[in-house]
Amino acid sequence: MEKRCIEGTTPFDGDAARKGYALNKMCFSFNEAANRAEFQKDEEAYMTKYQLTEAQKAAIRSRQVLQLIDAGGNAYYLAKFAGIFGLDMQDIGAQQTGMTKDEFKAKLQAYAG
């Protein structure tokens, strides 16, 4: 079966799920406050604990959503990571579209009518 591509997007399919398993597992761990604190205390050790690849570690260090998605990150799990830094889904959407958060919010409001 041929994969459908939507220009400018990275589909989250079975391949991406396998690629991003360790990254998403780590981000899921951030549901627990103790895990968020452990990550903030020593990010490198925490990433090693979850056996992230070098590409995934670089993406975490960059704090760039598109790099995280390219490394196999799932937007729902990445929201757990972004929350550690006080970011929300509108911040993530702004990064994905190359807009500022205010521009992104205005676009959402325009669609809502």
C-alpha positions as CSV (number, residue, x, y, z in Angstrom):
1,M,0.0,0.0,0.0
2,E,1.4,3.4,-1.0
3,K,1.7,6.0,1.8
4,R,-0.1,9.2,1.3
5,C,1.9,12.4,1.9
6,I,0.5,15.7,2.9
7,E,3.0,18.4,1.9
8,G,4.7,20.0,4.9
9,T,3.7,17.3,7.3
10,T,5.3,14.3,8.9
11,P,2.8,11.5,9.2
12,F,2.7,9.6,12.4
13,D,2.4,6.0,11.2
14,G,3.8,2.6,12.3
15,D,7.3,3.5,11.1
16,A,7.3,6.7,13.1
17,A,5.9,5.0,16.1
18,R,8.7,2.5,16.1
19,K,11.3,5.2,15.5
20,G,10.0,7.3,18.3
21,Y,9.1,4.7,20.9
22,A,11.8,5.6,23.4
23,L,11.2,9.4,22.9
24,N,7.4,9.0,23.4
25,K,7.9,6.6,26.3
26,M,10.1,9.2,28.0
27,C,7.6,12.0,27.3
28,F,4.8,9.9,28.7
29,S,6.8,9.5,31.9
30,F,6.3,13.3,32.4
31,N,2.8,12.6,33.6
32,E,4.4,12.1,37.0
33,A,5.8,15.2,38.8
34,A,8.8,13.2,40.2
35,N,9.8,12.3,36.6
36,R,9.6,15.9,35.4
37,A,11.8,16.9,38.4
38,E,14.3,14.2,37.6
39,F,14.5,15.3,34.0
40,Q,15.0,18.9,34.9
41,K,17.7,17.9,37.4
42,D,19.8,16.1,34.8
43,E,18.4,16.0,31.2
44,E,21.3,14.0,29.8
45,A,21.0,11.2,32.4
46,Y,17.2,11.1,32.0
47,M,17.5,10.8,28.2
48,T,20.1,8.0,28.6
49,K,17.8,6.2,31.0
50,Y,15.3,6.0,28.2
51,Q,17.9,5.0,25.6
52,L,17.1,7.9,23.3
53,T,19.1,7.9,20.0
54,E,21.5,10.8,19.4
55,A,19.0,12.3,17.0
56,Q,16.3,12.2,19.6
57,K,18.7,13.7,22.2
58,A,19.6,16.5,19.8
59,A,15.9,17.2,19.2
60,I,15.1,17.3,23.0
61,R,18.0,19.7,23.5
62,S,16.8,21.9,20.6
63,R,13.3,22.3,22.0
64,Q,12.1,22.5,18.4
65,V,8.8,20.6,17.8
66,L,9.6,19.9,14.1
67,Q,12.9,18.2,15.0
68,L,11.1,16.2,17.7
69,I,8.4,15.1,15.3
70,D,11.1,14.1,12.7
71,A,12.7,12.0,15.5
72,G,9.5,10.1,15.9
73,G,7.7,12.2,18.4
74,N,4.0,12.1,18.7
75,A,2.3,15.5,19.3
76,Y,0.3,14.2,22.2
77,Y,3.4,12.9,24.1
78,L,5.4,16.0,23.0
79,A,2.8,18.1,24.8
80,K,3.9,16.5,28.0
81,F,7.5,17.6,27.3
82,A,6.5,21.1,26.2
83,G,4.5,21.5,29.5
84,I,7.7,21.3,31.5
85,F,8.7,24.6,29.9
86,G,5.3,26.2,30.2
87,L,4.4,25.7,26.6
88,D,1.0,24.7,25.3
89,M,-0.5,23.3,22.1
90,Q,-0.7,26.8,20.6
91,D,3.1,27.3,21.1
92,I,3.6,23.9,19.4
93,G,1.2,24.9,16.5
94,A,3.0,28.2,16.1
95,Q,6.4,26.3,15.8
96,Q,4.9,23.9,13.3
97,T,3.6,26.7,11.1
98,G,6.5,29.1,11.4
99,M,4.3,31.7,13.0
100,T,4.5,33.5,16.3
101,K,2.1,32.3,18.9
102,D,0.0,35.5,18.5
103,E,-0.2,35.0,14.7
104,F,-1.2,31.4,15.2
105,K,-3.9,32.4,17.7
106,A,-5.2,35.0,15.3
107,K,-5.4,32.4,12.5
108,L,-7.3,30.0,14.8
109,Q,-9.7,32.8,15.8
110,A,-10.3,33.8,12.1
111,Y,-11.2,30.1,11.3
112,A,-13.6,30.1,14.3
113,G,-15.4,33.1,12.8
